Each structure stands twice: as C-alpha cells, then as structure tokens.
C-alpha cells in the first residue's frame, strides 16, 4: 500500500466508517466492505491487481495484517495498514503493556483523583508519551491529538475518559 500519511483525525474518520456498529472491530460484512473499497481504490490508483478471487486475496490480507489471528481488524491493526502521522495507539500499547502498568499510568495521570482523565490530564499523558517515543510535536498538534483521543474513546461525550473508556 502506497498511501500518504493520514492525520489522526482522518484515521479516526476511516475507522468509524468501517466499524459501522461501533464495537471496536472491523469484522464480518464490515471487513468485506473494507476489503472491497481497498481493492477499488487500488484499481483506481492503477495498482495492478492479480486475477485471484476476492476470497483468496482477503485470506492473504488477513494473514498479513490480522496479527492476533482473531478474524477481525482492531484499531491498532488498522493503524499498521493505514500510516498515520502520529500513531498514538501503538505508542500507548508499547508504553503500557500490562494491566498493572495501565493502572499505574491511570493513577499517575488522574492528578486530581477524580476517577476520570480530563482533557488537561490526557494532554499531559500524551505529551509524556510523545517525549518518551522521541516524537516531535508542538502545542497545536498536542491539542489535536488530545481531541482525537477524546473523540475515539469518550463514548458518553462528557469530555473526559472514565476507566472503562480508557481501557478500550
């Protein structure tokens, strides 16, 4: 795939387009739609497509990108397929590998002990994460990333992340 880098916001729009039921996976009919649109885009871009049938191509694709072999594409797996300018999800997964590390990070960034990660606390978390990953950023980018993460995971729209939302 030769794609231009996407912004985090564009990535989220693509994710929401294909994860039609919002369950956090592209699976079943959603996966078929994703694959058909991908093939159509490749043909439109003049990428020569072998005459294999769609099922064989889909199996080959899933073998390559479905890292945990569960038959579904997760957000982190899609992030490997569609390059984003700043891949938070993979940074976060590298930074927080276990549930105990997750809870430690939660306690560190929930500075007011409210039980929620508010936008300012999330911004601090992302800033530290980007520094740890040696990724340059400026204040507008940090603000964009913060808002994108809230759009991705703030399921009830209250402008903050509860523990269950953040654990997604």
C-alpha positions in Angstrom: 0.0 0.0 0.0 1.5 3.3 -1.0 -0.6 5.8 0.9 0.0 9.3 2.0 0.3 9.7 5.8 -3.1 10.4 7.4 -3.7 12.8 10.2 -5.0 11.2 13.4 -8.4 12.7 12.7 -8.6 11.3 9.2 -7.6 7.9 10.6 -10.5 8.1 13.1 -12.9 9.0 10.3 -11.9 6.0 8.3 -12.1 3.8 11.4 -15.7 5.0 12.1 -16.7 4.5 8.5 -15.7 0.8 8.5 -16.6 0.0 12.2 -20.2 0.6 11.4 -21.6 -1.0 14.6 -19.0 0.8 16.8 -17.9 -2.4 18.6 -14.2 -1.7 18.2 -13.6 -4.2 15.4 -13.9 -4.4 11.6 -15.4 -7.8 11.1 -17.8 -9.8 9.0 -19.6 -7.6 6.5 -17.6 -4.5 7.6 -14.4 -6.4 6.7 -15.8 -7.3 3.3 -16.8 -3.7 2.7 -13.3 -2.5 3.8 -11.6 -5.0 1.5 -13.9 -4.2 -1.5 -13.2 -0.4 -1.1 -9.5 -1.1 -0.7 -9.4 -3.2 -3.9 -11.5 -0.5 -5.7 -9.1 2.2 -4.5 -6.1 0.2 -5.7 -7.6 -0.3 -9.1 -8.4 3.4 -9.3 -4.8 4.2 -8.5 -3.6 1.9 -11.3 -2.2 -0.7 -9.0 -2.2 -4.0 -11.0 -4.4 -6.5 -9.2 -3.8 -10.2 -9.9 -6.7 -12.2 -11.2 -7.1 -14.1 -7.9 -10.5 -14.3 -6.5 -11.6 -11.9 -3.7 -11.7 -14.7 -1.1 -8.1 -15.6 -1.7 -7.0 -12.0 -1.6 -8.9 -11.5 1.6 -7.3 -14.5 3.3 -3.8 -13.3 2.2 -4.6 -9.8 3.5 -5.8 -11.1 6.9 -2.8 -13.4 7.3 -0.6 -10.4 6.8 -2.5 -7.8 9.0 -4.6 -9.7 11.5 -1.8 -10.0 14.0 -3.7 -11.9 16.6 -5.5 -14.1 14.1 -8.9 -13.5 15.5 -10.5 -12.8 12.1 -11.2 -9.2 12.9 -9.2 -6.0 12.3 -8.6 -4.0 15.5 -7.8 -0.3 15.6 -4.1 -1.0 16.2 -4.0 -3.4 13.3 -5.6 -0.8 11.0 -3.0 1.7 12.2 -0.4 -0.7 10.8 -2.2 -0.7 7.4 -3.0 3.0 7.2 0.0 5.0 8.2 -0.8 7.9 10.5 1.3 11.0 11.1 1.4 10.1 14.8 0.4 6.6 15.8 -0.7 7.0 19.4 -2.3 3.6 19.7 0.9 1.8 19.1 2.9 4.2 21.3 0.4 3.7 24.1 0.5 -0.1 23.7 4.3 -0.1 23.8 4.2 2.3 26.9 1.5 0.3 28.8 1.9 -3.4 28.2 0.1 -5.0 31.2 -3.0 -4.2 33.2 -0.8 -3.3 36.2 1.2 -0.8 34.0 -2.2 0.6 32.8 -3.4 1.1 36.3 -0.1 2.7 37.3 -0.4 5.1 34.3 -4.0 5.8 35.2 -3.2 6.8 38.8 -0.2 8.9 37.6 -2.3 11.0 35.2 -5.5 11.2 37.1 -3.8 14.0 39.1 -7.0 15.3 40.8 -8.0 11.7 41.8 -11.5 12.3 40.3 -11.6 8.8 38.7 -11.5 10.4 35.3 -8.8 11.6 32.9 -9.9 15.1 31.9 -8.6 16.8 28.8 -5.8 18.6 30.6 -4.6 15.3 32.2 -4.9 13.5 28.9 -2.8 16.2 27.3 -0.1 15.7 29.9 -0.2 11.9 29.3 0.1 12.4 25.5 2.9 14.9 26.0 4.9 12.5 28.1 4.2 9.6 25.7 5.4 11.6 22.7 8.6 12.6 24.6 9.2 9.0 25.6 8.8 8.0 22.0 11.2 10.8 20.8 8.5 12.2 18.6 8.5 15.9 17.9 5.2 17.9 18.4 4.0 21.4 19.0 1.1 22.8 21.1 -1.5 22.7 18.2 -0.6 19.1 17.4 -0.8 18.1 21.1 -4.2 19.8 21.2 -5.3 17.9 18.1 -4.1 14.6 19.4 -5.9 15.2 22.7 -9.2 16.0 21.0 -8.8 13.0 18.7 -8.3 10.6 21.6 -11.3 12.1 23.3 -13.3 11.6 20.0 -12.1 8.0 19.8 -12.8 6.9 23.4 -15.1 9.3 25.1 -18.2 7.1 24.5 -20.6 9.1 26.6 -19.4 12.5 25.3 -18.7 14.1 28.7 -15.3 15.4 27.7 -13.3 13.1 30.0 -12.3 9.4 30.0 -13.6 7.0 32.6 -11.7 3.9 33.4 -13.7 1.7 31.2 -13.4 4.2 28.2 -9.6 4.5 28.7 -9.2 0.7 28.9 -10.7 0.3 25.4 
